[in-house]
Amino acid sequence: MKLLGIGDNVFDHYRWRKELYPGGNSVNVPVLARRYDGSEAGYIGLIADDREGRHFLKALDEEGLDVSRVRMMHGVTARNYIEIDEQGDRHFVGNNGRETAQYQSMLMLTPVDYAMMEQYDLVHTSIHSWLDMYHVAMSRWAPLSMDFSGEYTRINMGQLCPLLRFAFFSGGDKSEEEVRTLAKAAVDNGAKTAVVTMGMRGSYLLEKGREHRQEAHAAQVVDALGAGDSFIAAFLARYHANGGDLADAANEGSAYAARCCGHYGAFGHAIAEE
């Protein structure tokens, strides 16, 4: 498939390893989809012009993404500080604040960006990308996929789900009943496909007229960061390739997420801290 990510990017700073890894849902998903099956992939976003930002852009180029619409801004690259527990689960323990290029220079989409969207099968973004004013327009140029992560409310679901081909949610802290209720709310609000991932408990997927409960694949967990994005990437690519087979795409997503747990960072390309 042809998958375009638009929105957030950040470095995940593993302080105990003294390493930083490129990340952010909107950029991870196209990178990981390209790795999964060679999908054509691109990215639109803001990157700082410091050492870390230049490394980030180089990594995307090496992964084969179209980065022709990436903006490089003067400033400091955003960082999330990460700790890993004994089970390999990642915990965000802070960031480097608001003095970053990504925070101070909001992404403004232009007609050239919309023309690029039209060339892709799907556009993927995240709730953390601060693109609220553009969602309606984005959905008119290409089918739209959104990762809500854990940041969903009755209000933003009501506003966004009518625009979405795919809606992804994190539900690791929810019961099975709560997960099903969440997915149903997304579909009732207009999303064509709702997916709720639950970590090692697997995932639940719902469309009008069909549902699927996917178990997690066994994993040798080194680092679970990026596993959810890996699931999304493989699910979207496989769903497109198989003509919409929900169960097959979910199984591929689960298997790919398990493989992602075997290495640090969402897609590697570490840089040493200074």
N, C-alpha and C positions, 0 to 999 in steps of 0.2 A: 504494500500500500504506500501511499504518499502521505506522510504525517508531518504537520507543522506545529511546533510548540511556540507559544507566545506567553511571555511573562517572566516569572521570578527566576532568579539565579542567585546562588550564594555559595560560599565556601564552607564546608563542614570541617571545623578545626578540632582534630583529635589531639588534645593537648598532651596526653600521656605518651603519645607516639611522636609528638612534635612534627606533625604532618597536617596538611590541609588538602581536602578533596573537593573537586568541583561538584556542585549539587543544585538542588532546586527542582521541584516537580515538573515545571513547564519545560525545562531543558533535559532532565533525566529521561522523560518518556520518549522523546524522539531519538535520543542517543541509543537507548536500550532497545527500541523497536528496530533500529537499523542493525544493531548487533544480533538481534534475534533471528531475523530472516532477510536481511539486506534491504529492508524498506527504505525508500527514498525519504530523506528527512531534512528538515530545516528548522531554524530557530530565529525568532525575533525577540530582542530584549536589549537591556542596557548593561554594559560592562564597564568597569572602571579602567583607567589607563595606568594603574600602578602595576607592580611586578605580578601580583596575583591575577589581576584582570587580564594581562597579556598572556599569562599561562593558561587561563581559562579559555580564551579565544583560540589559542594554539591547539588545545585539547579537542575542541569542537571541530576544528579544521581537520585534525588527524583522524577523527571519527567519521569524517566524510559528510558532515552536515553542510547545508547551504547557510552560510552566515552573512550573506550579502546585505541583509537588513538589520544586522546588529549595530547598535550605536555604542561607540566607545566614548565615555565621558571622563573628564578630569575629576579625580577624587579617589576615595578609598573603597576597596572592595568589601562588601558585606560578609560577615562571618557569623556562623552559629557555633557555639562551643559545645562539644559532644563528649559524653562519657558513655562507656559500654559496661553493662553489668555482667555477671557471671554466665547468664543465659545468652548473651550476645545481643540483647535488646539495647537500642540506643536511647539515650536520654539527653534532651536539650537542656543545658544548664546556663544559658545566657547568650548574649551576642555582643557585637562591638558598637551597639547603639545606633543613633540616627545620623551620625556624621559620615554617611556612606554615599557613594554615587547613586546606588539603587534607591535610596530613600529621598535624596535631595533632588534627583532629576527623574520625575515620573515619566513613564513611557507614554508617548503621544503617537497614536496610529495615524497614518497618512494614506492618501489614495494609492500610493505605490505599495504599501503594506497590504491593502485590501486586494489589489491586483495579484499579489503573491499568494494570498489565501485561496484565491479562486483556482489556482493551479494544483491544489492539494485535495486529497480525498477527505481529510479530516483535520480540523484545528483543535489542539488540546491546550488548555490553560488551567490555572488553579485559582482557588479563592484567595490565595496570598499574593496575587499578581497586581492588585489594585487597578483593575481594568473595568470597573463597574460601568463607566460611561460608554464603553465600547461593546459590551456584550451583545446588544441587539444588532448592531451593525455587523459584528463578526459572524453572527449566526445567519446573516443574509448572504454572506459570501462563500461559506462552506459549512458543512455539518460541524457542530461544536460539541466538544467533550470537556467536562469540568471535573476537577478533583476538589471536592469540598473538604477533604481530610476530616478533621473533627469540628470544623467551624461551620456548622449548619444550624439554621434557625427556621422557624415557620415562615418568617418574612423573606429571608434570602432564597429559600427553596421555592416559595411562591413566585418570586420574581424571576429566578433563573431557570427552573426546570422546564417551563414552556419553550425555552430556547434550545434545549439540549437534546442531542442524539444519545449521549452517554453521560450518566451522572455517577461519580464514584464517591464513596464515603468510607471513613474508618470507623469501625464499630467494635473494636477489641474489648471495650469495657461494657458492652451491652449484652443483654440476654438474647437468646434466640428469638423470643417473641418481640423484643424491642427492635432487633435487626430487621425482621420481617415487616414490622410496622413502619420503620424508616424507609425501606425500599418501596413499600406500597404508597407512602406519602409522596415520594419522588415521582413515581409513575402516574399517580392520580393528578399530580400537578403538571404533568405534560412531558416528563422525560421519557424517551422511547425505551431506554434500557437503564436500569439501576443496579449498581454493584456495591455491595457492602463487604469489605474485607475485615477479617477478624484475627489476623495474625496466625498463630499455630492452630487456631480452631477452623481455619479455612475461610470460605466466603459464601455469600448468598447472592443470587442474581435473579432479577425479575423483569419480565416484559409482559405486556398485555397478552394473556392467554397461555403463558408458560413461565416456569420458574426452575431453578436448579440450585441444589446445595452441594458445594464443592468442598471436599476435604483437602487439607493442606498436605503437600508432599513432604516426605522426610528430608531433613536438611542437616548437614554438618555446619552448625552455626558458628561463624567467626564474627560476623557483624550483620545485624538485621537491617541496618540503614539501607534504604533503597529497595527493599524487598517489595513494598507496596507499589512503587513505581515500575518495578520489573513486571509485576502482575499486570498492571495496566497496559504496559507496552506490548507484552506478548498477547494479552487478551485482544486488544484492538487489532493487532496485525493478523492474528489467526481468525478472528471474527470476519474480517474483511476478506481473507483468502478463502474461507470455507463457506461463504455465502450466508453467514448468520447462524451457524450451529453453536448455540449458547453453551452446551455442556462441553463440547470439544474445545472451545476457546477458553473456558474457565479452567479446564484441566491443563492446557498449555500454559496459561498464566500462572497457575499454582506451581508447576514444574520449574518454570523459569525463575519465579521468586525464590524457590528453594536453592537454585544454583547461585543466585545473587548473594545469598547469605554466606557463601564460602570465601568471600574476600572483603577487604576493607573498602569503604566508600561505595557510592552508588555505581560508579563506572571507572574507578581507578584514577590514574593521572595525578597522583599525589605530588605535592610540592612541599619541601621542607620549610618549616617556620624560620623566620629570621630572628 
